[in-house]
Amino acid sequence: MKAILKARPEKGLVIGDVPKPAPGPGEVLIKVQRGAICGTDLHISKWDAWAQGRIKPPLVIGHEFSGVVEELGPGVSNIKAGDKVSAEGHLVCGSCRPCRTNRAHICQNTKIIGIDVAGAFAEWIAMPAANVWKIDYDVSIDVAAVHDPLGNAFHTALIEPVEGEAVLIEGCGPIGLFAVQIAKAAGARQIFAVDLNDKRLALARAFGAAHALHAQRDPVDKIVREATGGEGPSVVMEMSGHPAAVRQGFSLVANGGNVRLLGIPSSEVPLDLAAAVIFKGVTVHGIIGRRMYETWKQMRAYLKEKRIDPELVITHRLPYTEIEKGLALIESGEAGKIVLNF
């Protein structure tokens, strides 16, 4: 079958031939229809320091996808051929302490498709049936493909209630834009969105952000404090990982508020813990992946009730052979979510 590969330990990706997988016991074979490009795929293509330390070529990349179940392995009874599906791309052990205490999203032995094991940017993928998520008939195959990043946004936005709260979202990439929609739908009183990209800020405003602020041109601190009566937002969702944004989020968050960290800094971030966290009584949430499977149930409910529209964040649809074009669009900042057609 055809697949998008990190073939060698160097920059770039190739489209090549790899063996078609067969579903083993407890697995299903999925005919991939769509894949969505993630920033992680860009890191792998660029072969940066993170990729060099984590990826072992040759490897089929890609962890955001949707498709149709084609074949069932032995012992699978909860899924049938023809089901439209996405899947949880974190493969967990089921036996470590987090897994056994309903916190499998922080499994100590997690392996991620497209990073640690063969991924989804291929014509077929075999997945454990336990990881497969059926998609409702009225949800498009494109939206099904972005359930992974959409789930990250849900996990961040709903880990504690936001109803009636002032919310600051730092970073308006696709996950940040999803979070704007979710926070609005969940009843946030006012939403501040901060980014460096005017196109993304325009989308954040359209999705419900009362204040869409440019991190360099606008006096963000002044605007946020004045609009919240000097208190600051009670909820900060940090989606960028930029050290300045992290520090600004902790500086602005209200006493007794909470900071939700999803963005991944590329290095250590110096922070005055006493002033930023302890003396303000701030709660800090580290966000990784999606809660299995509470987050997936939340996504299904919001989509079924049409409380959000992830289609609006998808800006490009490309054939999978144009993966390099898609990566260039992401790096340029000219794209929201990009979906590849397999």
Secondary structure, 3 states (H helix, E strand, C coil): CEEEEECCCCCCCEEEECCCCCCCCCEEEEEEEEEECCHHHHHHHHCCHHHHHHCCCCEECCCCEEEEEEEECCCCCCCCCCCEEEECCEECCCCCHHHHCCCHHHCCCCEEECCCECCCCECEEEEEHHHEEECCCCCCHHHHHCHHHHHHHHHHHHCCCCCCCEEEEECCCHHHHHHHHHHHHCCCCEEEEEECCHHHHHHHHHCCCCEEEECCCCCHHHHHHHHCCCCCCCEEEECCCCHHHHHHHHHHCCCCCEEEECCCCCCCCCCCHHHHHHCCCCEEEECCCCCCCHHHHHHHHHHHCCCCCHHHHEEEEEEHHHHHHHHHHHHHCCCCEEEEEC
